[in-house]
């Protein structure tokens, strides 16, 4: 399994809602068994003062109450959470629900409640009365009480956390954080342009073995194989694109390496039912854009959220200033071994602003803010090619805003902001 596959597997594992709660539950069971075995060990006086000293009936009552209360609170709390997330998804989009399920705080809160429940059950089964004498796991009961008090704190924190996590401003900030992290992972120190690579005459086609969205492509492993085999791989799919079964996804030169290249490509491609932010920059962008587009829909009509989205997109572009994006071309020992499509600055800016411009054409406030963000980005970005992209979007935004705007003050504000973009680009 390649490094890219391992990273994606680990990211999916951490994003699953069950991993941390399951680990905490197993740990609590082991803790209960360990404390039961330690029963009878001499303890310092200051510790013994806090240890439970009741009988079997009291221990059963305490552990039974802890078990029933924690599992009841867990069920009720997360039922409310699901209802809240359902309402939030209708406003911000169902694709963002993954951000809630992979939230470590939500997982730890569920784990604390379920782990305390499992701990109480294991400790409860050790309480018994026999003819030769009774056994009360006093250490285990004492720790169970501590865990119950801790769950009270977890419940209070969790209610606050859920209320904050469904706030649209927080959601937009979290998605922008994912986008920034994805950009930081792939960005290079200096911008670099990809050279066009013609298809060799002796190239043989490569076909997809399955279907689905390309989540991860282990291009480093493919380039290493191509170097070992003295071959050249030209791929036509990028991370985030949908792969159709049996479709041509690239070629290999020389043609004699077709069968081996086909097998290596099948190992290197990770397909799935949904896109992933691991290598797909446009997916992170589109999550933000979806929030903005839903805010601009007639049913919601929330231009302030759309403005917040525009601000976050501008912040991501400013953070990319002076740095380059992957070209999709990998070299080994000075020779090109792999070339694949990659998201460039033009495609990234198009994904950010095309749909927002089209959806916000009837909202002068959104269009004015979009022009302001483009102007700020142009002052930070000094690359002439990138500034040309920003100017192109400023022209499109100005035309779309003026076309649907009848308010003279708004029209003048749009023209002033457009002039600011042109001045920033020319500076």
N, C-alpha and C positions, 0 to 999 in steps of 0.2 A: 504494500500500500504506500503510495507516494506521500510526500510531505503535504501537498495541497489537500489530498483526500483526508489525511489525518487531522489537519486543521479544521476542515469542514465537519468531520465527524465529531470532533471535540466541541465545536461551536454548537452543533445541533444537540449534542448531549447536554451541554450546559443550559441551552434554551428550553429543554424539555421541563415540564412542570413537576415531574415526579422524582427527579434524581436527588436533589437535596433533601426533600422530605423523606424519601426512602432511606437515605444514608443516616439521617437523624433518628429515624425510627429504629433501625438496626442498632445504632449506637446506644440508644436508650434501653433497649432490651439487654444488650451486653452489660450495660451499667447496672441494671437491676440484678442480673444474675451475679455479677461480681460483688455487689454490696450484700447480697444474701449470704454468699460464702464468707464474707468478712465478719458476719455477725458474731459477737462475742469477743472481738479483739479489744484489748484495753485501750481506752482513749484518754487524752488529757482531761482534767477536770473542767476546763473552760469549754471544751467541746461537748463533754458529756452532759453539761447543763442544758444544752439546746437539743439533745437527742430525745426523740419521742419515748415516753415511759409508760404508755398505756398497755392494756391487755389485748387479747385477740379480738374481742368484739369491737373495741374502739378502732383497732387497726383496720378491720374489715370495713367499718363505716367510713373512715377517712379515705382509704384507697378507692372504695366504691364511689364516693362522692366525686373524687378527683377524676376518675375515669368517665363517669356519666356527664359531668359538667364540661370537660374538655372536648369530648366528641360532639356534644350538643352545640357548644359554642362554635366549633369548627364548621359543622354543617350549616348553622344559621348564618355565620359570618360570610362564608363563601357563597351562599345562596344570594345574599344581598350584593356581594361583589359581582356575581354574574349578571344580576339585573342592572347594576350600575354600568358595567362594561357594555351591555347590550345597548343601553341608551347612548353611551359615548360613541359606540361604533357607527350608529346611524348618523352622527354628526361628523365624525372624523374619518370614517372608513373602516371596514372590517379587517383590512390588511394590517392595521396597527394593533390589533388584538395580540399579535405575536409579541409586541413590546411589553404587554402586561404579563403574559404568561412566562416570559423569560426574565422578568424582574426578580432579582435575587431576594429582595425584601419580601415579596409575596410568597416566594418559595420557603424562606426561612420561617415566616409566620405560620404557614400551614404545617411545616415540619415540627415547630415547637408544640403546637396543639396535638397533633397526631402522635408525636413521640411521647408526650406526657401521658396520653391515653394508653399507649402500649406499655409504658413503664409501669403504670398503676396496675394493669392487668397481670403482668408478670409478677410483680411484688405481691399482689393479692392472692395468687394461687399458692404462695409459700406460707401463708398464714394458716395454721392448723392447730387443732386441739386433739391430743392423743392420750391414751391411758398412761404412757410413760412421761407425759408432760406436754405443755403447749410451746409453740414456737412463734415468736413475733419478730419479724425483721425490722427492728427498731431503726437501724441505720437507713434501710430502704424507705421506710415510712417517712423519716425526717427529710430525706432528699426529695421524696415525692411532694411533701409540703412546700419545699423551696421551689420546685418546678411549677407547682400550682400558682404560687405567688408571682413567679416569673411570667407565667401565661397571662396573668392579669395585665402586667405591663405590656406584653406583646399585643394583647387585644387593643389596648388604648392606642399604642403606636400604629397598629395596622389600620384602624379606622381613620386616623389622621393621614396615613400614607395613601390609602385608597382615595380619600377625598381629594388629596393633592394630585394624585396620578391621573385622574380623569379631567383635570384642568387642561384646557386646550393650550394654554401658554406653556405648561410643563411638557405636554406631549410634543409640541413643536420643538422645544428645546432639546428633548431627548432624541428625536429623530435627526435634528441637526448635529447632535453629538455623534450619532452613528455615521453620518455623512462625513464629518470632519475626521473621524477615526479611519474611515475607509480611504479618504484622500491622503492622510498621513502615512498609511501603510503602503500605498503604491506610488506616491509622489517622489520624483527625483530632485536632485539638487538644482539642476539646470534644465530649462526647456530643451527639447530635442525633437526634430522632425523625422518622420518615418519616410524612408526612400521607397518608391514603388518597386514592386518585385514582379517581373513578368513570369508567366507560367512556362516552365520548361517544356520543350517539345516532347521529351521522353517521359513525361509525368503520367502516372496512373491514378485514377480517381479513388477516393476513399469514401466509404458510405457509413451512415449512422447505423448502429446495431439496435438502438432503441428509440424511444420518443420521450419528450419532456423538455422542461427548461434546463438549459445548461447552467448548473449552479457553480461548478468549479472545473477548471481545466488545469491539469498538472503540466503546464507547458515546460517547466524546467526538466522534468523527467523525459518529455518528448524530445527536447533539444539535446539532452545527454545521449539518448538513443540514436538520434540522427547523427551526432558527432561520431559515435562508435561505429555506425554503419555507413559513414560517408554518404549521407543522404540529405535531402532538403524537403521539409514539410511546409506546405502552404495550406492553411486552413481558412475556411470561409465563415465560420461561426464564432461568435463572441459570447462571453459569459452573460447570461440573461436572455439570450435568444432561444426561441423554441426550435427544437430539433425534431424533424419528422423521420419516422422509421424508413430506412432504405434510401434516404435522400443523400445527395453528394455533399459532403461537408469539407472537402479539401482534396488535395492530391499529394503524391510523393514522387520524388525523382531520386534515383532511377526507378523505372517501373518494376524492376526485379525485386524491389523491397516492398511491393504492395501488400503481400500477405502478412509479413511481419509488422509492417506499419499499421495495418488494420487492427491487429491484435493489441498493439501498444496504444493506439488511439482509444480503443474500447476501455482499456484499463485507466486511461488518463481522464476520461470524461465522466463527470458525476452529474447524472440527470435526476430531476425531481419534479414534483407536481407544482412547486412554487419557486419563485426566484429567491436568491440569497444575496445579501450585501457583501459577502466575502470578496468577490471579484467584480461585482456588478455595480459600478458607481451610479449608473442611471437609475437603478432600483431604489437606492437611498434617496436620490433626488425626487423620484416620482412619488415616494411616500409623503414627502413634504408638499409636493404639488397637489396631491390628492386632497390633503387637508384644506389647502387654499381653494381648490375648485369646488369642494363641497360647501365651503363658507360663502362662495360667490353664487351658489345656486339660488334660484328664487325662493325655494322652500325655507332656506336658512337666512340668506341675505345678511352676512356678517363680514363687512369689509375690514373690520379691525383684525380679525384672524388672518385674512388674506394679506394684510399689510405686515403682520408678524412673520408670515411665511416668507414674504419677499425680503424682509430684513435678514432672516436666517440664511437664505440663499446667497444674499450679498456678502454676508460674513464668511461663508464657505469659499466664495470666489476670492475675496481679499486674502484669505489664508493660503490660497493657492498661488498668489502672486510671486513671481520669481522662481517658481518650481515647475517641473514638467510632469506630464503624465506618461505612463508606459506607452511605447510605440507599438508593442505587440511583436517586435522582432528580437529574437534571441540569437546571439552569436556564441560560438565556441571556437577558441583559438584563432580569433580574427575572421572567421567565416560564418556567414549567415546559415543557420540551421533550421530555424522555425520562424514563420511569419503568420500572424493571425490578425483579424480586425481588433481594434482597441478603441475605447472611448477617448476622443481627443477634446481639446478645449471647446471647439466649435460645437460638437455634439453635446457636450455637457451644458453649455449655455443655452442651446436650443431646447434641451429637455427641461431646463429650469423655467424659461420664460415664455415659450410659445403658447402653451395652454393657458397660463395665467394671463397673458396679454389678451388672448381671445375671450376668455371668460370674464375678464375685468374691464372689457371695453366700455361697458355702460356704467362703470364706477370711477368717476374722475379722481377720487381720493386714492384709489389703488394705483391708477396709472401715474399719477403725480409721484407717488412714493416709489414706484418702479423706476421712473426716470431719475429720481434722486439717488437710488441705490446704484444704478448704472453709472452715474456721475462720480460717486464716491469710489466705486470699483475702478473706474478709469484713472483716477488720480493715484491709486495704489499700484495698478498694473502698468508696467512700462513696455511690455512687449508689443510692437506695432501690429502684429497679426491678431493678437488677442484684443487690442484696442479696436481694431476694425470690426471684430465680432460684436463688441459692446456698442459701437456706433451703429451697426446694422440693426441691432435690437432697439436702440433708441429711436431710429427712424421708423421702424415698424410700430413701436409703441405710440409715438407721437401721431402717426397717421390714424391708427385705430382709435385713439382717444379723441381726436378732433372730429372724426367721422360721426360719432354718436353723442357728442357733447354740444348742448345748446346754451349752456350758461357762459356768459362772456367772461366772467371772472375766472372760472375754471379753465376756459380756453387760454386765457392769458397766462395762467399759472403753468399750464402744460407747455406752452411755447417757451416760457422762461426756463423751466427745468430742462427742456430739450436743448436750449442754447447752452446751459451749464454742462451738459454731456459733451457737446461739440467742443467747448472750450477746454474741458478736461482731456479729451482725446488729442487735441492739437497741442497741448502743453508739453 
